[in-house]
Amino acid sequence: MMDVAARRGFVLTSRSRPLTREDLRTQDLIVGMDAKNLRAVKAAAEYWAREDGAPEMKELASSKLRLMSDYCASAHFP
């Protein structure tokens, strides 16, 4: 991925990291690359809701999740 981005003139300076409970509480938006990512975030939120006794975690996840493709007017792939 880094090589493809560099060929197109993009410099990727960071790497992904695991989502945390705090991310759901503090971030305004969580963007997943595909439906599998969104399912994983929702599953984590459900787990944290049970584990922490914090049912609001599920609502936070639902209100903040979007797909990356929601922000693409069109996609052109070589």
Secondary structure, 3 states (H helix, E strand, C coil): CHHHHHHCCCCCCCCCCCCCHHHHHHCCCEEECCHHHHHHHHHHHHHHHHHHCCCHHHHHHHHHEEEHHHHCCCCCCC
